[in-house]
Amino acid sequence: MKAVITVLGKDQIGILARVSGLCAEMGVNVEEVTQNILGGTFAMIMLVDVSKCTVEYPQLVKRLEESGREHGMDIHITRQELFEAMHRI
């Protein structure tokens, strides 16, 4: 199963490493990444494969969101099919 992780917050060193490291800890494979800094705000979208995740999906969501709060960022994960349905015009 694929999912989309979005990260928004004040630009700081190590964001990509922190989020990808957390994914690796839980067996989530990062397949694609796009990131940019928009007026001092870091924005990143990651396409990930959660089929070999070592924790249940709700726990994955919780750990990512907690990490975001700890570092002053908004981190969210959405299953790809839901993400695509929400953004279909």
C-alpha positions as a printed Julia matrix, in Angstrom:
89×3 Matrix{Float64}:
   0.0    0.0    0.0
   1.24   3.48  -0.85
   0.8    6.62   1.23
   1.65  10.31   0.98
   3.49  12.07   3.8
   3.34  15.87   3.89
   5.67  17.99   6.01
   5.29  21.74   6.62
   7.15  23.98   9.01
   9.92  26.48   9.58
  13.02  25.49   7.63
  15.66  23.81   9.79
  18.59  21.46   9.32
  17.84  17.73   9.19
  14.14  17.62   8.37
  14.49  15.17   5.49
  16.89  13.01   7.5
  14.58  13.01  10.53
  11.44  12.03   8.63
  13.13   9.46   6.38
  14.95   8.0    9.41
  11.66   7.6   11.26
  10.2    5.89   8.19
  13.17   3.51   8.03
  12.77   2.63  11.73
   9.21   1.48  11.01
   9.92  -0.36   7.75
   8.4    2.32   5.51
  10.15   2.67   2.16
  10.5    6.2    0.76
   9.98   6.0   -3.01
   9.77   9.64  -4.09
  10.47  12.99  -2.44
   9.88  16.56  -3.48
  10.75  19.48  -1.26
  11.03  23.22  -1.44
  11.45  26.24   0.78
   8.71  28.79   0.28
   9.39  32.1    2.04
  11.19  30.39   4.91
   8.64  27.57   5.18
   9.88  24.06   4.44
   7.41  22.01   2.37
   7.93  18.34   1.52
   5.82  15.6   -0.02
   6.95  11.98   0.14
   5.43   8.99  -1.62
   6.05   5.95   0.57
   5.33   2.23   0.52
   3.88   1.08   3.83
   3.29  -2.55   2.83
   6.22  -3.73   5.01
   5.61  -1.33   7.89
   6.48  -2.93  11.22
   3.74  -1.08  13.16
   0.0   -0.8   12.64
  -1.1    2.14  10.46
  -2.64   4.13  13.37
   0.67   3.86  15.25
   2.55   5.08  12.18
   0.24   8.1   11.96
   0.72   8.81  15.66
   4.53   8.56  15.57
   4.83  10.86  12.55
   2.46  13.45  14.05
   4.26  13.33  17.42
   7.62  13.83  15.74
   6.21  16.81  13.89
   4.92  18.41  17.1
   8.26  17.82  18.85
  10.06  19.72  16.08
   7.48  22.45  15.43
   6.25  20.95  12.16
   3.03  19.56  10.75
   3.56  16.0    9.52
   0.62  14.07   8.12
   0.28  10.76   6.31
  -2.6    9.86   4.02
  -3.15   6.62   2.13
  -2.52   7.27  -1.56
  -5.99   6.25  -2.74
  -7.59   8.68  -0.26
  -5.1   11.43  -1.18
  -5.89  11.0   -4.9
  -9.63  10.95  -4.28
  -9.43  14.16  -2.23
  -7.43  15.96  -4.93
  -9.29  14.78  -8.01
 -10.95  17.63  -9.89
